[in-house]
């Protein structure tokens, strides 16, 4: 059985700042909106349209900045009330926003802790970007998740051995969906795509595997192999060249494939 290791790491998504033009000089009440907190429902009117957010969580960074994880409601021409927002249409279940965005013209209309339903988007964001925090926030049992992911992994492996590649990919999908850091499953899914001739999808999987586990020699080499087979010779050569120094124990393998690429480049039409 493959060994599954949980790396205690955080893969933070990029912070998407919502651009809001400045209105008049902010009042003291509006300036206080810089300190948004969990459960705040905040609104702003601009050019006759009201925008509304609910704060699901706030991240405070070492540099003094803050990210507000928000749920965004559909804009409306009618001034929102807390009661109206509870039954209002949601435009985006999760949007990470620079809290400084709420400096000017924003009003706090209510504060109410997010419901489990409202947190679905934020939890999905954490599941994909910061799995350890996802486990902490949701209280899910890591052993249960890993056990279920391993069961799908084993079924996928058996299906692949039986030549049922599409079915194997579906099982790998389930394993990875449960445990996004499961780079062994990502690697095996990529190999299955290679067997099906879908090199571009395989390449994306190997790159995702390396994002999770940058020292994965299997994914690193196979990324170069995909590039070679796709005809991206310059990029493939760069991968094998880097592999010679990055993985000295596999120096001969990377050197051999680097020379294969160079020989192909020499005969490639210019």
C-alpha positions as CSV (number, residue, x, y, z in Angstrom):
1,X,0.0,0.0,0.0
2,X,1.2,3.5,-0.8
3,X,2.3,5.6,2.2
4,X,0.2,8.7,2.6
5,X,1.8,11.6,4.4
6,X,0.1,14.8,5.6
7,X,2.4,17.7,5.2
8,X,1.6,20.4,7.7
9,X,1.7,23.2,5.2
10,X,-0.5,26.0,4.1
11,X,-1.0,26.8,0.4
12,X,-2.6,30.2,0.4
13,X,-4.6,31.3,-2.6
14,X,-3.8,34.7,-4.1
15,X,-5.6,37.5,-2.4
16,X,-8.1,39.1,-4.8
17,X,-8.6,42.8,-3.9
18,X,-12.0,44.2,-4.9
19,X,-11.5,47.7,-6.4
20,X,-13.8,50.3,-4.9
21,X,-13.4,54.0,-5.8
22,X,-13.1,56.5,-3.0
23,X,-16.1,58.6,-2.1
24,X,-15.9,61.6,0.2
25,X,-13.6,61.7,3.2
26,X,-14.6,58.8,5.4
27,X,-16.5,59.5,8.6
28,X,-15.2,58.1,11.9
29,X,-17.9,55.4,11.7
30,X,-16.9,54.4,8.2
31,X,-13.2,54.5,9.1
32,X,-13.9,51.9,11.8
33,X,-15.0,49.6,9.1
34,X,-11.4,48.8,8.6
35,X,-11.7,46.4,11.5
36,X,-14.2,44.0,9.9
37,X,-14.9,41.0,12.0
38,X,-16.6,37.6,11.8
39,X,-20.3,37.8,11.0
40,X,-20.3,41.5,9.9
41,X,-22.9,42.3,7.2
42,X,-21.7,45.4,5.3
43,X,-23.2,47.4,2.5
44,X,-22.2,50.2,0.2
45,X,-24.2,52.3,-2.3
46,X,-22.4,53.4,-5.4
47,X,-24.0,54.9,-8.5
48,X,-27.5,53.9,-7.4
49,X,-26.6,50.2,-6.7
50,X,-26.1,48.6,-3.3
51,X,-23.4,46.0,-2.8
52,X,-23.5,43.7,0.2
53,X,-21.1,41.2,1.8
54,X,-21.1,39.0,4.9
55,X,-17.8,38.3,6.6
56,X,-17.1,34.6,7.1
57,X,-13.6,34.9,8.5
58,X,-10.7,37.4,8.8
59,X,-7.0,36.6,8.4
60,X,-4.6,38.9,10.1
61,X,-1.2,39.0,8.4
62,X,2.2,39.8,9.9
63,X,2.6,42.9,7.7
64,X,-0.5,44.4,9.3
65,X,-2.9,43.7,6.4
66,X,-6.1,41.7,6.7
67,X,-8.0,39.5,4.4
68,X,-11.7,39.3,4.8
69,X,-13.3,36.0,3.5
70,X,-16.7,37.1,2.4
71,X,-19.9,35.9,0.9
72,X,-21.1,38.3,-1.8
73,X,-24.8,39.0,-2.4
74,X,-26.4,40.0,-5.7
75,X,-26.4,43.8,-6.1
76,X,-29.7,45.6,-5.7
77,X,-31.2,49.0,-6.2
78,X,-33.0,48.8,-2.9
79,X,-31.0,49.4,0.3
80,X,-30.4,46.0,1.9
81,X,-31.6,45.1,5.3
82,X,-30.4,42.2,7.4
83,X,-33.7,40.4,7.0
84,X,-33.6,40.9,3.2
85,X,-30.1,39.6,2.9
86,X,-30.9,36.5,4.8
87,X,-33.3,35.5,2.0
88,X,-31.3,37.3,-0.7
89,X,-29.6,35.8,-3.7
90,X,-25.9,34.9,-3.3
91,X,-23.6,36.0,-6.1
92,X,-20.4,34.3,-4.8
93,X,-20.2,32.0,-1.9
94,X,-16.6,32.9,-1.2
95,X,-14.5,35.9,-2.1
96,X,-11.2,36.8,-0.4
97,X,-10.9,40.6,-0.2
98,X,-8.3,43.0,1.1
99,X,-10.0,44.5,4.2
100,X,-8.7,47.9,3.3
101,X,-11.3,47.8,0.5
102,X,-13.9,48.6,3.1
103,X,-12.4,51.9,4.1
104,X,-14.8,54.3,2.3
105,X,-18.5,54.5,2.1
106,X,-19.2,51.1,3.8
107,X,-21.8,50.7,6.5
108,X,-22.2,47.9,9.1
109,X,-25.9,46.9,9.2
110,X,-25.7,43.8,11.4
111,X,-23.5,41.0,12.8
112,X,-24.6,37.4,12.9
113,X,-22.4,34.4,13.0
114,X,-22.3,32.5,9.6
115,X,-24.5,29.4,9.4
116,X,-23.1,26.1,8.2
117,X,-24.8,26.7,4.9
118,X,-23.1,30.1,4.5
119,X,-19.7,28.6,5.2
120,X,-19.8,26.0,2.4
121,X,-17.9,28.2,0.0
122,X,-15.2,29.2,2.5
123,X,-14.7,25.6,3.5
124,X,-14.4,24.5,-0.1
125,X,-11.7,27.2,-0.6
126,X,-9.8,25.9,2.4
127,X,-10.1,22.3,1.3
128,X,-8.4,23.2,-2.0
129,X,-5.8,25.7,-0.7
130,X,-5.1,24.9,3.0
131,X,-6.1,21.4,3.9
132,X,-4.7,21.4,7.5
133,X,-6.7,24.5,8.2
134,X,-9.8,22.9,6.6
135,X,-9.5,20.0,9.0
136,X,-9.2,22.3,11.9
137,X,-12.1,24.6,10.9
138,X,-14.5,21.8,10.0
139,X,-13.5,19.4,12.8
140,X,-13.3,16.6,10.3
141,X,-11.3,13.5,11.3
142,X,-8.1,13.2,9.3
143,X,-7.8,9.4,9.8
144,X,-11.3,8.9,8.4
145,X,-10.6,11.1,5.4
146,X,-7.2,9.4,4.7
147,X,-8.7,6.0,5.1
148,X,-11.5,6.7,2.6
149,X,-9.1,8.3,0.2
150,X,-6.8,5.2,0.4
151,X,-9.8,2.9,-0.4
152,X,-10.5,4.8,-3.6
153,X,-6.8,4.8,-4.4
154,X,-6.5,1.0,-4.1
155,X,-9.6,0.5,-6.2
156,X,-8.2,2.9,-8.8
157,X,-4.9,1.0,-8.9
158,X,-6.7,-2.3,-9.4
159,X,-8.8,-0.9,-12.2
160,X,-5.7,0.4,-13.9
161,X,-4.0,-3.0,-13.7
162,X,-7.2,-4.5,-15.3
163,X,-6.9,-2.0,-18.2
164,X,-10.0,-0.1,-17.1
165,X,-8.4,3.3,-17.3
166,X,-11.4,5.6,-17.4
167,X,-12.8,3.8,-14.3
168,X,-9.5,4.1,-12.6
169,X,-9.4,7.9,-13.3
170,X,-12.8,8.2,-11.7
171,X,-11.6,6.5,-8.5
172,X,-8.4,8.6,-8.4
173,X,-10.7,11.7,-8.7
174,X,-12.6,10.6,-5.6
175,X,-9.4,10.0,-3.7
176,X,-8.0,13.4,-4.6
177,X,-11.3,15.1,-3.9
178,X,-11.2,13.7,-0.4
179,X,-7.6,14.5,0.2
180,X,-6.2,17.2,-2.2
181,X,-2.7,16.7,-1.0
182,X,-2.6,13.1,-2.1
183,X,0.2,13.6,-4.7
184,X,0.7,9.8,-5.2
185,X,-2.9,9.6,-6.5
186,X,-2.3,12.7,-8.6
187,X,0.8,11.0,-10.1
188,X,-1.0,7.8,-10.8
189,X,-3.9,9.6,-12.4
190,X,-1.4,11.4,-14.6
191,X,0.2,8.1,-15.7
192,X,-3.2,6.8,-16.6
193,X,-3.9,9.9,-18.7
194,X,-0.5,9.3,-20.4
195,X,-1.6,5.7,-21.2
196,X,-4.7,7.1,-22.8
197,X,-2.6,9.5,-24.9
198,X,-3.9,12.6,-23.1
199,X,-0.5,14.2,-22.5
200,X,-1.7,17.7,-21.8
201,X,-4.0,16.6,-18.9
202,X,-1.2,14.4,-17.6
203,X,1.2,17.3,-17.7
204,X,-1.2,19.5,-15.7
205,X,-1.5,16.7,-13.1
206,X,2.3,16.4,-12.7
207,X,2.6,20.1,-12.3
208,X,-0.1,20.0,-9.6
209,X,1.7,17.2,-7.9
210,X,4.9,19.2,-7.9
211,X,3.1,22.2,-6.4
212,X,2.2,20.0,-3.5
213,X,5.4,18.0,-3.3
214,X,8.2,20.0,-5.0
215,X,10.8,17.2,-4.4
216,X,8.8,14.5,-6.1
217,X,11.3,13.0,-8.6
218,X,8.6,10.9,-10.3
219,X,6.4,13.9,-11.1
220,X,9.4,16.0,-12.0
221,X,10.8,13.5,-14.5
222,X,7.4,12.7,-15.9
223,X,6.7,16.4,-16.5
224,X,9.8,16.5,-18.7
225,X,8.7,13.3,-20.5
226,X,5.3,14.8,-21.3
227,X,6.9,17.9,-22.7
228,X,9.2,15.8,-24.8
229,X,6.4,13.8,-26.2
230,X,4.3,16.9,-26.9
231,X,7.2,18.3,-28.9
232,X,8.1,21.1,-26.4
233,X,11.7,20.3,-26.7
234,X,13.2,23.5,-25.3
235,X,11.1,23.2,-22.1
236,X,11.8,19.5,-21.8
237,X,15.5,20.0,-22.0
238,X,15.3,22.6,-19.3
239,X,13.5,20.1,-17.0
240,X,16.0,17.4,-17.6
241,X,18.9,19.8,-17.1
242,X,17.5,21.0,-13.8
243,X,16.8,17.4,-12.8
244,X,20.5,16.5,-13.1
245,X,21.4,18.9,-10.2
246,X,18.1,18.7,-8.3
247,X,18.1,14.9,-8.1
248,X,21.8,13.7,-8.2
249,X,20.8,10.1,-7.4
250,X,18.9,10.1,-10.7
251,X,21.6,11.9,-12.6
252,X,22.1,9.2,-15.2
253,X,18.4,9.1,-16.1
254,X,18.1,12.8,-16.5
255,X,21.3,13.1,-18.4
256,X,20.2,10.4,-20.8
257,X,16.9,12.1,-21.5
258,X,18.5,15.5,-21.9
259,X,20.7,14.0,-24.6
260,X,17.6,12.5,-26.3
261,X,16.0,16.0,-26.4
262,X,19.2,17.6,-27.7
263,X,19.5,15.0,-30.5
264,X,15.9,15.7,-31.5
265,X,16.5,19.5,-31.4
266,X,19.5,19.1,-33.7
267,X,17.3,17.5,-36.4
268,X,14.3,19.7,-35.8
269,X,13.5,22.0,-38.7
270,X,14.3,25.6,-38.0
